[in-house]
Amino acid sequence: MNRYYTKLKPYYTKESDDDQTLIFESRFESGNLRRAVKIADHEYNLILKYDHNTTTYTQWYYFRIHNARKHQTYKFNIVNLVKPESSYNQGMKPLVYSRKEAETNEGQGIGWYRDG
C-alpha cells in the first residue's frame, strides 16, 4: 500500500459496526472518482473526474470500495461516463478486482475479471 495513502483521513467513517454504507476511495495513482452519493440503501450515484487533457470526456473509472457485504447486490450509476460509442452499450461488463477473491484462489489465475 502506498505510504502516502495511509496518512489520508477517510472521507467517510462508519458510524457503527452495523453501518453498511460503502466507503469509496480514489486518492491513489490513476484513481478518478470525484464523488459518490448514496441515493438508496445499496445504490450510489458516482461522478468521475474528467480524463486528462479533456474538459468533458470520461471513458474509464478506477476507485476502491470498502465495507461491501457478502451476497449483497449494489448498484452504481456512473452519471458522467461520456462516450456515445462505448462497448458498454454493446453489453461489455466492467472489470472488477477482489483482493479477497485473489487471495482465496491463489494460483488459479483469478485477479481482474468482468462482472456486474
C-alpha positions, 0 to 999 in steps of 0.5 A, spaced: 500 500 500 502 506 498 505 510 504 502 516 502 495 513 502 495 511 509 496 518 512 489 520 508 483 521 513 477 517 510 472 521 507 467 517 510 467 513 517 462 508 519 458 510 524 457 503 527 459 496 526 452 495 523 453 501 518 453 498 511 454 504 507 460 503 502 466 507 503 469 509 496 476 511 495 480 514 489 486 518 492 491 513 489 495 513 482 490 513 476 484 513 481 478 518 478 472 518 482 470 525 484 464 523 488 459 518 490 452 519 493 448 514 496 441 515 493 438 508 496 440 503 501 445 499 496 445 504 490 450 510 489 450 515 484 458 516 482 461 522 478 468 521 475 473 526 474 474 528 467 480 524 463 486 528 462 487 533 457 479 533 456 474 538 459 468 533 458 470 526 456 470 520 461 471 513 458 474 509 464 473 509 472 478 506 477 476 507 485 476 502 491 470 500 495 470 498 502 465 495 507 461 491 501 457 485 504 457 478 502 451 476 497 449 483 497 447 486 490 449 494 489 448 498 484 452 504 481 450 509 476 456 512 473 452 519 471 458 522 467 461 516 463 461 520 456 462 516 450 456 515 445 460 509 442 462 505 448 462 497 448 458 498 454 452 499 450 454 493 446 453 489 453 461 489 455 461 488 463 466 492 467 472 489 470 472 488 477 478 486 482 477 482 489 483 482 493 479 477 497 477 473 491 485 473 489 487 471 495 482 465 496 484 462 489 491 463 489 494 460 483 488 459 479 489 465 475 483 469 478 485 477 479 481 482 474 475 479 471 468 482 468 462 482 472 456 486 474 
